[in-house]
Amino acid sequence: MPFKEGDLVVFLDHQDRSFRKVLKEHGRLQTHRGFIDHRDLFGKESGSAVRTSKDKEFYVFYPTLVDYTMNMPRMSGIVYPKDAAYMLMWGDIFPGARVVTGGVGSGALILALTRQVGTTGCVFGYDVRQDMLDHAAQNVSELFGEVPPQLTLKIGNLYREIEEDSIDTVMLDVPEPWEVVRPAAKVMKPGGVFVAYCPTIRQVDILTQELRSSTSFGLVDTVEILVRSWHVRERSVRPNHRMVGHTGFVTIARRIIRVRPPVEALEPEAEFSEETTTSDTLNE
Ligand SMILES: C[S@@+](CC[C@H](N)C(=O)[O-])C[C@H]1O[C@@H](n2cnc3c(N)ncnc32)[C@H](O)[C@@H]1O
């Protein structure tokens, strides 16, 4: 579909710098590498190369979800795409899933969830702040053209109550996710997935203790996603010198039905796990 006035686009250069713009008849992208008049793009296809007034090359695209998320206006920290990708997969978000999430914040995670559940699913996004919900609604509308029917943005405190039921996945980015363990247990389907994004390990520690002592959750696990990009040029093939050192941790647990009290609450964890023993044996 050729570009026209009113389209949301991203300009990307060879060093992965990106600029997000809505195309206007008299609009201009101004950079230190020269300017591009928006009207020069009208009629061109997504992915077209254009040159600035200083003869530098940019490519212009309709934004992918990653392009959009990384360039959208923010009022809060966001869940970055590398973590969101893992959370969608391990949270088992499928077309038709019923998902409760919060805090909505700037809406980065909401965008990924809304797209993944599709038109047959439901995402219920909670936040305690109306200004955050309004801001997220703007970001969602700009990308999807509206707040799609599968997304409900609502004011509410997840620590107190979740109003929906038969929930497949609860996915959190709130300061005290351990406060949501009990409300989540009440509304989740057995076998469902609890996912929490925590920027600090202290949050992970408290959350893990709460999940392990709960009779409703098991198989608690925490990961950190480190992405290392590589420099691949002729004979110089090596990791790039810079990488993002830290964003957050992702803790996952399954909604279970116990017949006995949680083992973890009774016994200290064994020093050598089965996993360690197996890999040691393999290495011998
Ligand atoms: C870091 S932001 C979330 C960012 C969001 N995940 C994103 O990707 O854009 C945290 C949000 O949690 C909200 N919040 C804090 N406590 C909450 C609670 N008890 N229930 C619901 N939302 C809460 C805050 O208002 C804030 O908007």
The ligand as an ORCA input file, in Angstrom:
! r2SCAN-3c Opt
* xyz 0 1
  C       6.042      0.259     34.785
  S       4.404      0.670     34.495
  C       3.844     -0.588     33.408
  C       4.386     -0.449     32.008
  C       3.748     -1.380     31.008
  N       3.971     -2.765     31.329
  C       4.241     -1.128     29.583
  O       4.822     -2.044     28.976
  O       4.063     -0.011     29.075
  C       3.625      0.209     36.007
  C       2.162      0.603     36.067
  O       1.551     -0.113     37.140
  C       0.518      0.693     37.652
  N       0.158      0.128     38.966
  C       0.822      0.254     40.137
  N       0.176     -0.422     41.113
  C      -0.904     -0.999     40.540
  C      -1.974     -1.837     41.039
  N      -2.026     -2.167     42.311
  N      -2.939     -2.247     40.167
  C      -2.888     -1.858     38.854
  N      -1.904     -1.075     38.343
  C      -0.935     -0.649     39.165
  C       1.131      2.086     37.654
  O       0.149      3.091     37.711
  C       1.920      2.073     36.333
  O       1.148      2.627     35.292
*
